[in-house]
Amino acid sequence: MTAPHRTVLTFDYPDAERARRVERSLRPELGAIDGDRTTATLTRDGATLEFTVAAEDLVALRAGCNTWLTLTSVAEAAGESL
């Protein structure tokens, strides 16, 4: 999808291991959540995760960002309990 709207969400963690745990819990969701109007990609460079959310319209972009922010928050909270 070549979407006219996109945003980048960047998350910096104290260390690469923490970023890796969050990445591993989020990566399976990438293909499962993408819809007709929104897609997301995830990359990790050391202790930094970066989501790129692309959408056909601003409403879909907002929804996609909210989804990934919420999922990231849950993954972070779950990782703290390990």
CORPESUL-V454360 format. One line per field, one symbol per residue. ss: DSSP state (2 for helix, 1 for strand, 0 for the rest). phi: phi as a letter, one per 40 degrees, with the letter a starting at -180 (. if undefined). burial: I if it has 24 or more other ideal C-beta (glycine too) atoms within 12 Angstrom, else O. A space follows every 50 residues. Layout:
# CORPESUL-V454360
ss: ???
phi: ???
burial: ???
This chain:
# CORPESUL-V454360
ss: 00001111111100022222222222202222200001111111100111 11111002222222222222222222222200
phi: .bccbaabbbbbbcacccccccdcccdccdcccdbcbababbbbbgcbbb bbbbacaccccccccdcccccccccccccccc
burial: OOIOIIIOIOIOIOOOOIIOIIIOIIIOOIOOIIOOOIIIIIOIOOOOII IIIIIOOOOIIOIIIOIIOOIIOOIIOOIOOO
